[in-house]
Every structure is written in C-alpha cells, then in structure tokens.
C-alpha cells in the first residue's frame, strides 16, 4: 500500500467518524425523526463529506439499531414502539442498579462530582420545571455515567449507553410532570447519600426505584 493510499484511507476514516457523530446526534436529538428516509447525497452535502464516509456512517448506525436498511428503498430512522421502550427500561432496571451496587463498594466513585451535578440539576429545573431540557438531559447523563464508570466494570457503561440513548428515550424529561421530575431529582440526592455511605443495598435499591419511576413517568406520553 502506497503512502498516498494510506493517507486517503485515513482521511476517509476521519470523515466517516465525523459523519457518524453528526448524523447520530441529529437522530438522538430528534432533528431526524422516526421514519425519516436518509438519502446519502443529501447527508453528504449537509455534513460536508463525500458519499463514501456517509455510507460507512450509516452502516455503523444500522449496527447500533438507530437506523434500518430496507432493500431497494434505502435507510430509514428507526421507529420505536411502546414494547421497545418497555424492553429498554427492563434492561436498565437490571443493569443500572447492579452498576450502582458495584460503585458503592469500589471506593472510586466521585461523590463530590455527583453532588455537584445533583445540585446543578436542581438549579436547571426549579420546582420540577426545567428551564433547559437539553442541559438537564446532559447533566443527568453525566450523573449516571459517573456512577457506571465507578463500577470497575469496563464494559458496563458502554452497554448501558447503547441501550438507553435512543430517540424516544433522549430528552425524556420533557415528558415528566413537575411532581415526577421533583421525585427524580430527589433520587439523585439519595443516590449520593447511599454512595457516600458505601452501602450497596441502599444504592442498588434507590437506583432501581429511580429507573422504574422514570419509566412510569414517560410511558403515558408514548401509549398508543
């Protein structure tokens, strides 16, 4: 392989990564809605790359389940049913409490950082009414990711991320009632307390309640 060929392949790889991240963010944020057909030419123009990196990005998104390929028709943003969401939260109900239990005993969880995130979420959603749903969502993701990364299980955070970051789960706080959101924010503070106490039973129990409460908070908005 010549140096020029190697450089071209490296450039295509960087372009594919860029296209993948941008298209994925558009899907997760709702900018690309469920059922929308994704055309390679339009995507290439909007992202600013050629069709080859876009094609590779779409292959990766298909493997993740965010889009689906239909023969002779193209690629479509995946739509999610109430059954899909039930499965997602069922998995979360097993994985996240387990991760929280592990984090309570590793001694590596940054409880100060978690406490700061919990208080910042309170500020972004005074009285259970979010002033910025996107910021609240990102803060919440950081909170949960911090716990999972402290579980000392190198694969767990990645598995949970692949399970929960879907278009119908992304920005779920927009579906919460003020009462439900206040309860969710209170759970964050209790999780900090349980992790500070290094009590695995308490931490696991609160996280399970937190996830199940989240499911019941958003489900009415997705009932058919």
Secondary structure, 3 states (H helix, E strand, C coil): CCHHHHHHHHHHHHHHHHHHHHHHHHHHCCCCCCCCEECHHHHHHHHCCCHHHHHHHHHHHHHHCCEEEECCCEEEECCCCHHHHHHHHHHHHHHHHHHHHHHHHHCCCCHHHHHHHHHHHHHHCHHHCCCCHHHHHHHHHHHHHHHHHCCCCCCHHHHHHHHHCCCCCCCHHHHCCHHHHHHHHHHHHHHHHHHHCCCHHHHHHHHHHHHHHHHHHHHHHCCC
